[in-house]
Amino acid sequence: MRTTVNIQDSLLEKAKKYSLKTGLTMGAVVESALALFFKENENKNVKSDFKLITVKGELVNPDINLDRTSEILSGDDIEYYRK
């Protein structure tokens, strides 16, 4: 795939020198660098301490469609002004 990216001048120069030295194309150099980057970082951004907390009973209003933000806000207003 052909694409355009902005690369820091010093990194581009290093990549060009490496390309000439090894006989690899610039595309191959960039592809190899990206593959290595993703391999090294594939598990670094995954947070394993995430815990989904759910509730049931009185805290959940079955009459409110949670897919519609306006219904949630309307339900909050009704509860607030009922007091």
N, C-alpha and C positions, 0 to 999 in steps of 0.2 A: 504494500500500500504506500502510496506517495503522500507525504505530509510536510508541513512547514512548522518549524519550531524556532524559538529564540534561545540561543545557547550562549552562555558567558564566553567572551572571546578567549580567555585563557584555557577553558575546557575544550573549546573547538580546536585550538591549536594543538593541544595534547592529543586529541582524537585524530587529527590529520597526520601528525607525526607517527602515531601508533599504526595508523592505516598504511602509511608508506613503508614503515619498517616491517610490518607483517604481511603486506600484500593483500590485506582484507579491504573490502570496500567500506566506505563510511557507514553505509546502511548496516553492514555486518557488525561493525564496531559498536554502533549505537544499540542495535538489537541485543548484542551480547551483554553490554553494560546494563540495559534495562532488565534483561532476564536475571542477571546476577543480583541487581537491586531488589527485585520482587522476591527472589528466592530467599535472600537474607532477611527481608522485612515482612514476610507473609504472616507471621504470627505475632509480630510486635504490637499491632494495633488492636488485637483482640483482647477484650477485657473479660476474663473468666469469672469475675466476682459479681456479675450482673444477676439480679434476682427479681423476677417478676412477681409483684405482690398483687393478689386479687382479693376481692371481698364479696360477700354475699349476705343476703338478709336485708335489713332496713336501710343500709347505705346505698343500695342500688334501687333506682326508680325504674321499673319495667315500662312505664308509660313514655319515657324519653328515648328518642332515637339518637343514639350516641354518634351516628354517622352525620348528623346534622347539627352543626355548631349553634345555629340559631335556637334550636330546641333546648340545648343545654343551657344557654344563657337565659332563655325565657324561664326555664325551670328554676334556675338560681334566683331570678327576680321574684318569681311567685313565692318561693320559700322565704326570701328575705322580707318581703312586704307583708307576708301573712302574720308575722310576729307582732 
